[in-house]
Amino acid sequence: MKSRRRPVMGAQAQDRLIDRLYSADLAEVFPSVLETIEPFELRVIVEVARGVPYSEIAAQSGLPAETVRHVYSKGMSRMRHPSRAQVLVEFLDIDLSRYVQANAVFGIKFETVNCPTHGEKTVVQDSRRCRGCPCEIAYLQFNTTPGRRRRYCSPACRQSAYRRRKKAKTAASLAESAANSNSDTKEPAA
């Protein structure tokens, strides 16, 4: 949106000012659009926008690079869907590379968790988490399999959770039987 009048300031400075104003508006609108996308797809889109190669994203998430490439293309096709694109159509012609690098537009929070089972991992802040450890559930495990969603990130976490439940149930039954035996011994004395 350039004015027909002669610019008071240089063209580059004026473009930067327009970009800054537009990016403030975009920063308000963008999170509502991003909420409609799966957390892992969002993470891949943001990492690719920041210039991280597919192979590095694949290594971080434990998936093949081809799968990450597929997730990125699927996420971008969702971004192009009319329900999301109508909101973003005003912002298509501005240069956002400076704002992407400065995290001004993509306000997505990543956190590093230290899992006792899997080691240190980077996860999206609001992603689905494993019930056995602080890791996020991998994208393919809960998005493409039929039936119930996964609750655990790996078979090791599922097995350890089962053992904890079994141990707690055994401890509860032992405590109950101990309480019953104590009440039985007290009644004849009374």
N, C-alpha and C positions, 0 to 999 in steps of 0.2 A: 504494500500500500504506500506508494511513493507520491509525494506531493508534486504538482506541476510547477510550483514556484521554485526559484533558485534556492538550494539548501543553504541555511545559515552556517551549518557546520559541515565538515567533510562527509563524503558519501559513506565511508566505512564507519565513522563514528555514529552517523545517523542510523545505519543498518543495525549496528550493535544496540543502540537505544531501542529501536523497534523490536529487535529480538528479545531484549530484556523484558520489555512490556508484555510481549506475547508469551514469553516463557512463564511469567508470573500467572497469567490466565491459564496457561496449559497446566501448570503445577496444581491449580485448583481443580481442573476438570479431569486430569489424567488418572488420579487414583480411583475415581468412580468407574472408569473404563477397565482399569487393571484388576479390580475386584472380581470381575466376571471371568477371569482366566485362571486356570489351574496354577497353583503355586510353583510347580516345577517348570511349567511352560514359561511362566513369568520370569523365573530365575534364569532360564536359558536365554530368553530375549534380552534381558538386561545385561547379562555377561557378554553376549555377542555384540550388543550396542557399545559396550565398553572396550571392545576390541580383543576379547579373550578368544583364542582359537577353539574349535570344536573338540580337538583332542584333549586339551586341558580341562574343559568342562566335563568331558567323558571320564577323565581320570578322577576328578573330584567326586563325581556322582556314582562311579562304579558301573557305568553303562558303556556299550560300544559307541564309537564316534558316529557311526551311521544312524544309530538310534537318536543321538542328540541332534543330529542334522534334521532328522524327521520331526522331532519334537519342536524344533525351531520353526520349520516350515508350517507345521500345523498351528503353532501359536500365532505366527504372522498371518495365516489365512483367517484365523479367528479375529485378529485385529482389523482385517480388511472387511469383515462382515458388516453389512449396513447398520446394524444396531449399534456397533461401536464406531464405525467410520463416520457416521453423521455428526458425532460429537467432535471428532478430531479433524474434520475437513478444513476448518479455518486455519489450522496450524501446519498444513502440508508444505507451504513454500518458505518456511523460515529455517535458518541454519541452527540446529540444536546441538551440534557436536561439542561446543564449549560447555553447554549446560549438562550434557550427559556426563562429561568428564568430571564436572564439579558436583555431580549428584543433585543438581537443582531441580531437575524434572523427575528423575527416577528416585523417589524417596523410599525405595524398598530396603528394608533392613535385613542384613544377613548377620548371623551370629555363629560363632565357633563354639561347638560343644565338645566336651571331653567325655567320650563314652568308654566305660571300662571294658566293654566287649570289642568294639571296633576302632578304638583310638580317637584321635581328634578329627572332627568333620565340620564342614561349613554347611549350615542349613538356613532356609528361609524362615524368618521369624514366626510367621503365622501358618506354617505348613502342618500337615498331619504328622503326628509323632507316634513312635513305637510305644507300646505300653510297658515294655520291658527295659528300655534304655532311652536316652535323650535324642536318638537319631531320628531323622525324618524317614517316612516310608517311601521307598523308591517309586518313581512314577509308573513304571510298567506293572508293578505288582498290584496296584490298586485301580488302575485305569482300564486295563485290557482283559483282566480275568473275569469270567462270569461268576455270579454268586455274591456272597458277602464280601465286603471290603476287608482287606488285611488289617490286622491289629498289631502285628509285629513285623519288624524289618527283616528278620532272618529266622531260620529254623532254630538257631541257638537261643535267641531271645524267647521264642515260643516255648521251647523246652524248659528254660530256666524259670519262666513264669508258671508253667505247669508244676514244676517241682516246688516252687514257693507256695502255690495254692495247696498242693498236697500236704506239704509240711505244716502249713497253718491249720488245715483241717484236722490233721493228726494231733497237733498240739491242742486244738480246741476240744477234741473228743477226750484226750487224756485229762485235760483240766476238768471237763464235765464229769468224767468217771471218778476223779479224785474228789470232787465236790460231793458227789453222790455217796462215795464211801465214807467221807467225813460225816455226812448227815446220818448215815446208817449207824455209825458207831456212837453218835451222840444220843440217838433216840432210846436205845436200851438203857443207857445210864440215867435217863430222866425219869 
